[in-house]
């Protein structure tokens, strides 16, 4: 963790930011080329936000609220504004042109827990159970506690939308993509088996999840200061897609097309975060789904610069700073790497600088600040 005494070494947090969400979108849509690329980020861990908010900005940190889902049983209300005020202040003072927010309908799934070994520990780290699942049969499907849109709490979206500093926008989505949610509800193992044994059940689960997400997006696009729909839906791993490209085309990409159409009908871009090697479906995502930008890059799969050479005239390149390098490089090494990325990608336009994935707790805070500092300078 970086000490507060080191803050003067960085140009962030910014004392008097001048966000310009409209210019951010014009850059990513290829309508103008700024002198320096804007910042973009997918997720920043609450541990790092807490340190920046409390130790660097001198504000009182308030833990993230819960919407009291069936899964957590929490009673803390979303309607407490203190966390959302800090969230706005964080994105504003760190030099972003937007606040990014993602929340999900309550779609229960099984989790596995283990101790968090990151230096900035969160206590426990959770991940999806790949074997045990809430839905493995038609009986499970009928008994699953499907939510309705009326159960969704849009207060955080509406509060942030109405409290943004001048010039800032909101980028939002339904947390968790349709492929991810189906994979969590049925488990990765269960989904893989059902593709052969019970495709009708898969279709029913996808239809139910997709319809709920479609309703969610139809509600989101009415926010006054929304500048883009920016969902995440991990569909690959290091060497290929998680299920066959043909199955993705049959079951999941049509729903992304519908979500993208909702955004485009509202004159908003549709950016997509997807981890892993999804080269086999990139043409589909660009030409059929209609994504306007791609996020999540790993140098061992395809560096952002190489991706830009291949697709940069068609869609925006978001982020690109390899997460392994962001976690393991010294600040001096990282600064040079960030500069080389900017020098390679910024001149072509349709590029925003940020992590290739996100800022989890195991990223040294000093490295996160170094990345932003080099980009903003």
N, C-alpha and C positions, 0 to 999 in steps of 0.2 A: 504493500500500500504506500502511496506517495504521501509525504508529510505536507501539511498546510504551508510550511515555510518555503516549499518549492514552487508554489503557485506562480510567483512572479516570473519564473522561467518560461511561462507559456502565455500565449495570447488568449487563452480561454481560462475561465469563463469571461465573456465579453461584457464590458461595462455598459455600453450603449449599442446593442445590436440594431441592425437595419434589415430585418427579414424582407424578402420579396418573393412570396409564393408564386405569383404570376410569372416572374422571370424564371423561377425554378422549373415550372412546367414548360415554358417556352423553350428553355434549354434542352430538356429531355425529349421534347417533341420535334426538335430540329429546327425550330423557328428562329433561334438566335444562338450565337456562340459567345458566352461571357469570357472576360479576361482570365478568370480562374473558375474551375468547376465548382458547382455547389456541393454541399455536404448531403449525404443520405445515410440513413441507418434503419435497420429493420427492428431490432430489439436491443435495449440497453438494460442490463440486469439491475434490479432494485438496490443491490448492495452498493454498486458504484454510484447510482443516483443518490443514494443516502449520503455517501461520503461527500459528494460534490455539493448537494443541497445544504447539508449541515456544516461541514468543515470549510467549504470554500465560499459559499454564498451566505452563510450565517443564518439560515432559516431553520425552523424546527421541522425535523423529519416526522412524517406520519406514515405508518405502515399501510400497504395497499389494502383497500377494503375488499370485501367479498360480497357477491350478490346473493349469498345464502342458498347455494345450489343444493340439490339432492345429494350431490357427491361429497360436499364439504360439510354441510350442516351449519355453516357459519351464520351468525346473526348480525354481523357488522354490515351496515348499510352502504350501498353504493352512493347514496345521496349525501354523504358527508363530503364537503367540497375540499377539505384541506389537502388530501392526496392529489387531487386533480389540479389544484393550484400549484403544487410543487412540480407536478409533471409538466405543466405549461412552462414554468420558470426554467426547468432544466433544459428543455428543447430550445427555448428562446435564448438563454444565456450561453449555450454551447455552440451557437452559430448556425443552427438549422433554420430553414424557412418554413417549417411545418412542425406540428405535433403528430406523432404517429400513435394510434390507439387501436388495439384489437381486443375484442371481447367475444365470448362465445355463448350461444345457447347451451343449456344444460343437457349435454349428451353423455351420460355416465359411461365410464370404461374402467377397466382394471389397471391399476398401477403397481409397479414394483418400486421399492424404496431401498436406498442404501445411504451410508454416511457420505457427506460431501467432503472430499479431500482437497478442494480448492483452497488457496491461501485465504481468499475472502470467502469463507465458508458460509453456506446457507443452512447448515445443520444437516439436512437430508436432501438428496437429489432423487427425483422421480423420473421414471420412463415407462413407456407403454409395455404392458405384458403382451408378448408376441404369441402366447400359446393359449391362455385362458381368456374367455370373452363372454360378454353379456348375451350375445346372440349367436347361436349355432344351429337353431332350428326354427321352424315356423311358430312353434309354441313360444319360444323366447321372443320372437319378433312381436307377437301379439301382447306379451306381458311387459315388454320394454317400456319404461316410463317416458314415452316420447313427449317432448315439450311442445308448447305452442308459442307463436310469436307474441301473444299477449303476456307471456311470462318473462319476456326479455325486458331488461331495464336499460333504457336508452338515455338515462340521466347523464352518465359520463360524457357521451357524445354531445348531447345538447348543452351541457355545462361548458365543456371545452370550446365548442363551436361559438358560444356567445361570450367567451372571456379571452379570446385570443388577442395578443398584442397586435397593433396595427401592422399590416403587411404579412402576417402569418396565415397559413392555411392548416387544414386538417387532412391527413391521409389515414384512412381507416379500412377495416375489413371485418369479416367474421373470422374470429381466431380459429385456426385449424382449417385446412382445406377439405374439400369433399373426399378426395382419395384418402387423406389422413384419417378423417373421422370414421369412414367406413372400415378402414384398416384397424382402427382402434376398437370399434364396436364389435367387429367380427374377429379380431386379432389377425396379425399377418399370416400366421399359419392357417387359421380358419378361412380367411379370404382366399388363400392359395388353393386350398382343398375345394372350396365351394365353387371356384371357377370351373372345375371339372365335374363336381358332384351335384351342385345345386345352384346353377346360374340364375334360376328364377328367384331364389331367396336374395342373392346379391342384387338383382335388379330392384327388388322391393325395398331393400335397405337403402340403396342409392337414391331411388325415387323419393323416399321419405326424407332423407337428409338433404338432398338437393332442393326439394321444394321448400323446406324450412330456410335454407340458406338463401334461396331466391327471394323469399319474402323479406328476409333480413336486409338484403341489398336494396330491395325496392324502398325500404324505409330509410336506409342510410343516405341514399342519393338526394334526399330532400334537405339535407343540412346545408345551410347557407355558405359556409366557408370550406366545404369539402373540395379538395383539389384533385384527388385521385383515389381510386379503389386499389389497394395494395395488399392482396392476400398472400399467404404462404401455403404451399401444398407440396410437401416433399415427395417426389415420385421416383427418385433414383438413389443409387449408392455409388461407390467408387468407380465401378466398371460398366454399369448398365442400369436400366430401369428396374424398379422393384418388382413389377409384374410385366408381362410382355407388352411391347408397344401396341400391338393390335388390341389387347384388352383395355389398355388406357384409352385408345381411340374409340372403342365401342362403349365403354361404361362411363368414363370420367371426363374426357375432353369436351363432349357435348354440353356438359353442365358448365364448364369454364366458358364455353362459347356464350351460353345464356347469361352468365354473370358479366362477361365483357360487354355484351350487348346492352345490358342495363346501364353500365357505366357510360358507354358510348352514346346511348340515347339521351343521357344527362349531360353530354358534352364533356365527359371526364375520361382521362386515360385509365387503362387497366394494366397495372404493373403486376408481375408475378415473381414471388420468391419460391424457388424450388431447389432443394439440395440434390447433390448427386449428379451422375452422368445421364442426362436426358437428351443427348444429342439425337437419338433415334426419333424423338417426337418434336424437335425444335421447329422443323418446317410446318408441322401441324399447328403448333402453338402460335406461330407467326401468321401463317396464311389462312388457317381455318378458325382458330380461336380468336385471333386478333389481338394478342398481347402487344402493349406499347413499350414494354421494357422488361428486362430480365435481371433478377437479383439472385445472389448466392453463386459465388465462384470459388473454386479451389484450384490452386496452381497445378496440382497433380492430376487433375481432370482436364481442365482447359483454363489457362490464364485469361484474365479479363481482356488483355490486349489482343490475344489471338481470337477470342470470341468477337471482339469489336471488328477485327479485320473481316470476319466471316459474316457477321450479321448487323454491324453498326449502322449501315445505311437504311436498315428496316426498323430496328427497335433501339431503345436506349440501353446503355450498360450501367447498371446501378451497383455501386460498391466496387469490390475487386481486391481489397487488401486481404491476402490469404490469412486465414485464421490461425494456422500453425505459426506463421511468421509473426503475426501480431502477438501471439502468446509467448514465443520463445526468443525473438530477437532482442538484442540490447536496444535501448532508445536510439543510439547512434546508427546502428544497422537499419532499424526500422525507418528512421527519417530518410535515409538514402533510398530505401525501397519504395516508400510512399512517393518521393520526388520522381523516381523513375516511372512509376505508374502514371502520375499526372502528366509527365512529359510525353509519354507514349499515347495516352488515351484522350487527354483534353483537347488537343488541336483538332481532332475530327468532330468534336461536338457530341451531343446526345450522351453525355457522360456525367455522372455524379460520383464523388469519391467517398468511400466509407469501407467498413469491413466487408469481407467476402461472405459473411454469414450473420454475425450478431456480436454483441459485447457481453458474453457470459461472465460469471464471477471469476473464472480462472484466467481471464485476460488481465495482466497487470494494469492497474489504473494509470500508471505512468506511461505505458505504451499507448493506451487509448488517448490520453492527452497529447502525446507526441504526434500521433496520427493526425488529430485535429489541428494541432499547431502548425505542422508542415503544410497541410492543405490550406489553411486560412492565410498563411504568410505568402 
